[in-house]
Amino acid sequence: MRATRDRRPRLLARAVPALTFVAALTVQGLAVTAQAEEPAPAPTGTPAGTPAGTPDRPAEPGAEMGQEQRSEQAEETLEEVQAILSGQGEPAATGGTPADPGTLPPGRLAEAAEPEAHLSLALRDLGMQLDDLGPADRREARRILARPTSSYQGDYISYLAGAELKTSCGPQVCVHWVDEAPARGRDDTPPRADTDGDGVPDQVQLTLRTFENVRKRTVAMGYRPPLVDDVDVADPDARGRFDVYLADLGSLRPFPLFGYCAWESKAGYDYAGAGYCVVDNDFSARQFKAPPRKSLRETIAHEFFHAVQFAYDAVEDLWFMESTATWIEDELYDRANGNRNYLDESQLAFPNLPIDDPLGRYGNWVFMRWLSERFGPSIVLQAWRQADSVAGPDKWGLQAIDTALRARGTTLAAQLPRYAVDLRFAKRTFEEGGESKLWRPASAGQRIGLSRQAPVSQVQRLVVRQTGSQSLVVPTRDATSGMRRLVVAVKTPARARGVRVKLVQVRSNGKRVVRPVKVDKRGSGTARIGFVRSNVDRVLVLATATSYRMVCWQRPPTGFSCDGARVDDNLPVAVQVAGRR
């Protein structure tokens, strides 16, 4: 589901260990001291750069815990879902997009992005943990998980008791609605306009056509169609079709929703499953502050893709599910561009934020866009095929992407530094980068000035997050006319930890020259690049952490890749630069 849209996220400061200098690298007068590093924990999964050998996940969420712990976790999940549905959860937990993205107070996203506060995964986890709840809690959970047509009146979205359910079906999708407004409370009936007089409201027909179109195009891209379970089959025409329900989600308070898609278990599948969607009954511009058809298209593209994901792996990484669902909005409806509103929660705004961090789960669709522009949209499909859990061990998000890239003759570790460079020049490096002010390039980082009086910089210290990047910029405007070259010395952790450093020379005409800084096994290295003020504007020193190693299946779950702990996170990098003749 698409989370409530906030202003820029408040990224909480991460504790960084004190840096201790233990060795020195001297290159032509540059003395870069190496920072001490703690030994990396041994990962229980696939090392960076190895595509196979993924550990099997637990048989079910919490399976490695005792019954008492599983029951406690299930109760916590139920309490979290209850808080979300009662409006006491954080805005992102509602699983929808607010009417006006700018109306929420700043600083909410950091708390809202906690994985346990996300409705779609919380509902999924609740369904998988039913057997760990006591009888009373299990009844409450079933009430919450029920479809709008269920007999559990008072659940999250339930139709009026006794109201006649109407259904309109296409070749693959059925839309269900009611046309009887309650005496009080939420009115789930769609607008009554019926231009062709066939008894099916125009809004129902539009919703059905859009779902059919999205399904057809998604399957044509190579994806599986959603699994169906034939729950609502009072109408024989509905059998074997995907179910959609209309409800006035825009009236929900305090956080209205465009729509959501729910997972349901299906016999014969452990981690894949069926699903159904609930979308707003009219996408009123008054409620959502956006053109109704635009809202409808973006919502259906996003939510239907969640149902597609359920047919592969319903318990895949949160960031991977949401970033690819946000990415496909633009693939199916290129002119909608609603997903640009999440770019200020992406690595464009926070390049050192790990790709798999829940804080950037929507905004980092930009990484999927970058991959698809360079390798074609099928790269995302190939990653989802690697994440498939139907047969044999599967792969979690970054691991699946790495495997898909290896089939193209490259690796994730090779591509992340290139991606980090392109983030700093997004207006030029992305196809739509120049179309909107929302495509703001990532910051070049702290400025280092060189002059006749200070031709050698102080040692600059960076801390790079796993799959993130940090950079420094050295402009030529302060350099003397005699400076012809820039010499850069770096000290990273041991080369096996995966930090890669590149120099990016930006010339006065805008062209770029990229040169790697080669390091030895201990992480020491130097490089030189042109620094002539007359034709060079600046040089960026860019460090990227390319490892994605994890210690998987932590308890409690972390919300990161494979619910694990990162192995190569917060890596120290020392940089020193000097202008030379």
RAFEN-V865599 format. One record per run of one state. SS is the DSSP state (H for helix, E for strand, L for the rest). FROM is the first residue (numbers start at 1). LEN is the number of residues. If there is no record, write none. Layout:
ss=SS from=FROM len=LEN
ss=SS from=FROM len=LEN
This chain:
ss=L from=1 len=20
ss=E from=21 len=7
ss=L from=28 len=2
ss=E from=30 len=6
ss=L from=36 len=31
ss=H from=67 len=19
ss=L from=86 len=5
ss=H from=91 len=4
ss=L from=95 len=14
ss=H from=109 len=4
ss=L from=113 len=2
ss=H from=115 len=3
ss=L from=118 len=1
ss=H from=119 len=10
ss=L from=129 len=1
ss=H from=130 len=3
ss=L from=133 len=2
ss=H from=135 len=11
ss=L from=146 len=19
ss=E from=165 len=5
ss=L from=170 len=3
ss=E from=173 len=6
ss=L from=179 len=23
ss=H from=202 len=19
ss=L from=221 len=6
ss=E from=227 len=1
ss=L from=228 len=8
ss=H from=236 len=3
ss=L from=239 len=3
ss=E from=242 len=6
ss=L from=248 len=1
ss=H from=249 len=3
ss=L from=252 len=7
ss=E from=259 len=6
ss=L from=265 len=9
ss=E from=274 len=7
ss=L from=281 len=4
ss=H from=285 len=4
ss=L from=289 len=3
ss=H from=292 len=22
ss=L from=314 len=4
ss=H from=318 len=15
ss=L from=333 len=5
ss=H from=338 len=8
ss=L from=346 len=12
ss=H from=358 len=3
ss=L from=361 len=4
ss=H from=365 len=11
ss=L from=376 len=2
ss=H from=378 len=9
ss=L from=387 len=10
ss=H from=397 len=10
ss=L from=407 len=5
ss=H from=412 len=12
ss=L from=424 len=2
ss=H from=426 len=4
ss=L from=430 len=16
ss=E from=446 len=2
ss=L from=448 len=8
ss=E from=456 len=1
ss=L from=457 len=3
ss=E from=460 len=5
ss=L from=465 len=4
ss=E from=469 len=7
ss=L from=476 len=9
ss=E from=485 len=7
ss=L from=492 len=3
ss=H from=495 len=3
ss=L from=498 len=1
ss=E from=499 len=9
ss=L from=508 len=4
ss=E from=512 len=6
ss=L from=518 len=1
ss=E from=519 len=1
ss=L from=520 len=4
ss=E from=524 len=7
ss=L from=531 len=5
ss=E from=536 len=10
ss=L from=546 len=4
ss=E from=550 len=2
ss=L from=552 len=9
ss=H from=561 len=3
ss=L from=564 len=1
ss=E from=565 len=2
ss=L from=567 len=4
ss=E from=571 len=10
ss=L from=581 len=1
